[in-house]
């Protein structure tokens, strides 16, 4: 019986994450007009997605998702950085999405 309780507790508390978690301190290092593509890659690592605009600029997105099995919260954070054609940060944003759990 004790083993069943321990397994149930482990199941309820288990969770998972996808992507690389990024911090406010890392995001605060981004400076519009000066942070370059190589600097972004050094700070955050490889982006989750990359796209190229018709003008030749790039857009990077770093996505971190988390969830738990036991009815706790799940959600994601997305950092999007838009680079000018010369590889300098033009704009950026951080979006947070959460889904309330059962508790």
Protein Blocks (a to p, Z undefined) as FASTA:
>chain_A
ZZmmmmmmmmmmgccdedjdddfklmmmpcghkacfklmmmmnopafbdcddfkopacdd
dddddddfkopacddddddddddfkopafbdcddddddddfZZ
